[in-house]
Amino acid sequence: MTPVLALSLRSIGNRRLSVALTVIAVALSVALLLGVERLRNDAREGFAQTISGTDLVVGARGGAVQLLLYSVFHIGNASNNVSWQSMQRLAALPQVQWLVPISLGDSHRGMRVVGTTADFFTHYRHGAGRALGFAQGRAFAAAPDGLFEAVVGAEVAARFGYRIGQRIVLSHGSLGGEGGPRFADHADKPFTIVGVLGRTGTPVDRSVLVGLEGIEAIHVDWHGGAPIPGLSIAPEHVRKFDLSPKSVTAALIGLDSRVAVFRVQRQINTMGPEPLSAILPGATLQELWSLVGVAERALLAVSALVVAVGLAGLVAVVVASLGERRRELAILRALGASPLQIFALLALESVLLSLAGIAGGLGLLYGAIALAAPWLSASYGLDLAAGWPSAGEWRLLGAVLGASLAASLVPAWRAYRYSLADGLTIRI
């Protein structure tokens, strides 16, 4: 151990209380900075994996972001539906391994109703390829047995206290939240809850899923988007009608090989007679994140300011201690220490405090991840990684250490300029 390092450690030990408070302040700011960075990266990855394992999303001709918003996030409405004949043509393409149709337009107490098939529960993936799981019950059965069966997302079940066997009423249209304006209720054809999905942190949590035939069944006595006056067909008689879907909103498509995804995309975009748009969900999610990612960059800037405040406190503590250490520094000069060694002593102390704060910040970060990760995963579907710091985090730590070294130059320069006579002079 070098003499300067030994002196630095002894000096730090003599000022344990103030040093401990400074290290805690730096550790908290570093933990906040790294926590925001890790949360930012993991949130971006989770956002990009809202839907995974789906190669293409197909809907009516329109913008890619708009198609993604209404088909995956259930935000907004489609400009047009896609005919069932087009869905059949898409399913018949040789490269298509599976196709899951989606029909939107109805709601339940402000939550979106998604008409689909039982294949949705088989092929829908989120996160790192995770399948949908059931907290209770099962998927709805195929028509006619499961015509009026429904599966609710975790948030729907938690908010309204739904359980297996309860009956719910769907509403036409999707205006407003709970208690908001609705065009009309399908009260004459209630659905029975047969399954509750586990929490995924995706829009599926806020959805009510029913079969495509169920969507057709509640509209058999409707025409032009409104109920036919004086006509009401009972649920037991609906099964006699042809409930094959006429059109759907969009479709999720999985291919045999992802190598052919661009070729199939071009084929669908140029397919006649109905104009369609096929998008790559991953690429469009990244495009969407670039539009909404301003907040996470602002949050990172705020955490960087917190680190700057912590380092300013470090400098303030070291500078304030100089007045008490004038005699100590003068004695070191009298014993032969050069001004450069005094400079190195003060700079080294600041760096050691910063290193201790960085180590403490990492400890706080990993402790917080260990405590909060299960809750975040269960409540929001956000998986926080507790692995070794990434390259970006190492750069942030290097920036913190560099900033602390730069900040230490202020007290070190002041100590460098103290003369031997100034230190030994008795001030009254």
N, C-alpha and C positions, 0 to 999 in steps of 0.2 A: 504494500500500500504506500503510495507516494505521500510525502509530508503534507502537500496541499489538500489531498483527499482526506487524510486523517484529521487535519484541522477543521475541514468543512463538516465532517461527521460530528466532531466534538462540539463545534459551534451550534450545529442543529440540535444536538442533544441538550445543550444548555437552554434552548428556547423551545422546549417541547410543546407548550400550550399553543403559542402563536403559530408554530410550524404545523401542528396538527390541524388547527382550524384552516390554515392556508391550503394544506394538502386535501382536506375534505372539500373545500370550495372548488379546487381544480378537479378533483375526482368527480364531483357532481356534474360539473360542466362538461367534462369529457364523456361521462356516461350519457348525458343528454345528447351530445353531438353524435356519438356512435349509435345511440338508440334510434335517433331520428334517421340516420343514414341507413341503418339496417331495416327499420320499419319502412322507409321509403323504397328500398330495393325489393324487399319481400312483398310489399303492397303492389309494386309494379309487376312483379312476377305473378302474384295471385290474380291481379287484374287481367294480365295477358293469358291466364289459364282459367278464366271464367268458364270457358268452354274449351275442352281439349279432346283430342281424338277425332274431331270432326274436320274433314278435309275441306268441305265447301258448304256455304250457306247460300241457298237459292231463293230468290223472291222475284216480284215484279220488277221491271226495269226501273232503275232509280240509282241514287247515290249509295256508295258502299257503307258509309257511316250510318246513314239513315236505316238501311237494311239491317245492319248489326244492332242498332238501338232497339228497333221494335221486335226483331226476331229473337234476340238473346237477352237483352235487358228489359224488354217489354215496356219501352219508353216510346211514346208516340204511336202513330198508326200507319199502316201501309197505304200507299197511294192507290193500290189496286191489289186484288187477289190473283192467285194463280189457279187455273182450271185443273180439275182432277185428271183430265186427259194429259196435260203437260206433266203432271206428277208421274203418271204411268209411263210416259215416254222417258222420263229421267231414270226411273227405276229400271227400265229395260236396257239402258246403256251397258255395254259389256264391262266397262271398268268400274261400275257402281256396285259395291258390295252390299250396302244397306242404305235405306232412305227412310227418314222419320219425318212425316208431315206435321206441320204446326198450324193450328187455326186459332186466331185471336179475334177479339171483338166483344166478348162478354166479360163480366166482372162479378165479384162477390165481396160486398162490403168494402169496396175500394181496392181489392186484390184482383189481379188478372186471372182470368180463366183461360187455361191453355188446353185446347182440344188436340189430341194426338193419338198415337197408338201405344200398345203395351211395349213396343220396341223402344220407346223413349227411355224406359227404365233399364233396358239392356245396353243401349249404345251411348247414352249421354255420359260424358266424362267431364270432370272438372279437376282443377289442381294438377297434380302430377299423375294424371291418368286415373283418378279415383272414380269409381262407379257410385251411383246413387244407392244409399242404404235406407232401410226402413226402420224407424224407431218403433213403429207399431204396425201391425196388419200386413197388407199385401198390395200388389198392383191391381188395378181394376181389370176385370175379366173382359174378354171380347164379347161383342154384341152377338145375340140378344141378351145373354145372361147378365152381362155387366153393363147394360145400356145406361142405367142411372146410378152407376158407382163412381165415386170420386176419390182421389188421393190429394191430400193437402200438404203443403210445405211446412217446414218446422216453425217458421215465424207465424204463419196463419194459425196453426194449432195453438201456439203459445199465446198469441194475442187474444184469440176468441175462446180459448179453453176447449177446443174441440177434441173429441175422443172417437174411437171406433164405434160405428153404429149410429152416430148422430146424423140428422138430416139437415141439409143446407139448401138454400134457394139461390139460384143464379139470377143475375140482372143483365138486361140487354144494354150494351154500351159499357163504356169504361170511364164515365165522367165522375170526378170528385173522389174523395176518400170515404171513410166510413161515415155514414150519415149524409154524404154529399148527394147532389142531384143524380138521379138515375132515370133512364127513359122508361123502363118498365121492368117489373119482376116476373120471372117465370115460376110463380108460386104454385101453379097447378102441376108442375113436374119437378119435384124436389129430388135431390141426389143424396145418396147415402155414403158416408165416409167409410171406406174400407181399408185405408192405409194412411199413415203419417210418416213422411220422409224424415230422415235424420238431417241435422243442420249441415249446410254446405257452404254458407257464406256467399251464395250466388242468388240471382233472381228467382231460382226455383223455390227458395225458402218462402217467397212471397206469392206463390202461385197455387192455384187450384187446378189440378189436372183431371181431365175427363176424356172419354173416348170421342173420336170424331163423330160416331153415330149418335152419341148423346147430344152433341151440338146440333146436329140435324133434327133430332127428335124434339127438342124444345122449340124449334122454329117451324114445325110442320103446319101449324095453324097461323103462321105469319106470312105476310107478303109485302115485299118492298120495304123491309125493315120495320114493319109495324104489324101488330096483331090484327087479324081479320075480324071485323065487327060481327058479333053473334056466333062465332065459330070457336069452339073449345073442344079439343080432342083429348080424351083421358089418357093417362100414361099406359094403361093396359091395352089400349087400342092402337097406340103409336107403333107398336112392333109389326103391325100389318103393312105398314108403308115401306117403301124403298128408302132406306136411310143412308144410302151411299153418298159420300160427300160430293158436292158439286164443285167446290173450290176450297182452297186453303190459303193461308197467309204466306207461308214460307216452308222450307224443308231443310233439314240437316242431312248431309250426305257424307258417307264414308266410302273411300275407294279401295280397290284391291291393292294398289301400289301408289304411294305418294309421288313417285317419279312422274306419273301421268297427270298430276293435278293441274298443271298449267294448260296442258292440251285439252283436258276435259272442261276446264273453265272457259277456254275459247270456244269450244264446241257448244256449250250451253248458252253462252252470250250471243252466239250467232244462230241459235236454233230457231226455227220457225214452227208454226205460224205465230206463236205468242212471244212477245219480247220479254226476255228474262235477264236477270243479273245474277251471276255467281261470284261470290267473294271468298277470299281466304280469311277465315276468322282471325288467325293469329296476326297477320299483317294489318288488318283493319283495326284490331284492338290496339296495336302499337300506335297507329295513326290517331285513334281516339284518345289514347293516353297523352299524346303530345298536345292535345287541345285542353285537357283537364289537369295536366301535370304542373301547372303554375303554382298551385297551393303547396305541393311538396317541396318545390324549390324555395318558396318563401319560408317554409318551416325550417329548412336546412340553414337558411340565412339567419333566422332568429337564433337557432342553436349555436351558430358560429359567433354571434354577438355575445351569447352567454359565456362562451369560452373566453372571448376577449375580456369580458368583465372579470372572470376568474383570474386570468393572467394579470390584469390590472391590480387586482387585490394582492397577488403575489408580489408584484413590484412595490406596492405601497407598504407591505409588511417589511420587505428587505430595506427599503429606503428609510422607513421609520426606525428600524433597528440601528441604522448607522450612527445616529446621535448617541445611542447608548454604547456603541462599540468603538467610539473614537479612541479611547484609551487602549482598548485591546489591539486595534490596528496600529496604533503608534508604538506599542511595545513590540509588535511583530516587526515593524520597521527598524526599531532599535536593535533587535536581535539579528538583523541582517537581511530581512525579507525585502525584496526589491518591489518597486511600485507595480511591476508586471505580475509578480506573484500575488500581491494584494488584489489586483484586478481579476486574476484567475480564481482566487479564493471566493470572491463574491459571485462571479459568474457560475462557478461550479456549484455553489449552494443553490442558486436559483434552478439550475438544470436538475439537480438531485431532487428538489421539491417537485419539479414538473414531472420527472420520471415516477416519483412516488404517487403523484396525482393521476398519471396515466394508468399505472398499475391498479390503483384503487378504482378508477373509472371502469376499467375492464372487468374487475371483480363485481362491481355494482351492476354492470350490464348483464353479465352472465347470470348473476343471481336473479335479476328482474326477469330475464327470459325464462329461467327455470320455473319461476313462480307464475308468470303471466301467460306463457305459451299454451298450456292446456286450455285456459279460459278463452284466450283469443281464438284458438282453433275451434272450440266447441261453439262459441257465441257468434263469431264473425267469419269462420273459415279461413282465417289468416294464419299461416304457418310461419312462425319465426324460427330461423335457423340459429342454432347455438354453436355453430362451427367456428373454426379459426377465422380471425379477421380477414376480410377480402382485401384485394389489392387497393380498392378505393378507400377502405377503412385504414389500411396502413399509410396511405398517402395523407389522410386526415390526421393521423397520429404524428406523422412526420412534420406536418404543418404546425401542429400544436407545440411539438418540441422545438421546432425552429423559431416559432413566435416567442416561446419562453426564453430561448437563448438570446433573441434580439431584445426582449424586454429586460433581461438581466444586465444588458450593457449600461443601462441608466445608473443603477446603484453601483455597479462595478467601476464605472468611469468616475463617479463621485468619490469612491474610496481611493481610486488611483491618484486623484488630485489632492487628497489629504496629505499634508506635509507632516514631517516628524514633529516640528515645533508646534503646529496646530493641535496635534493630538496630545502633547504633553502640557500645553498651556492650560492653566486652571482658569475657568470662566466663571465669573460671578454674575 
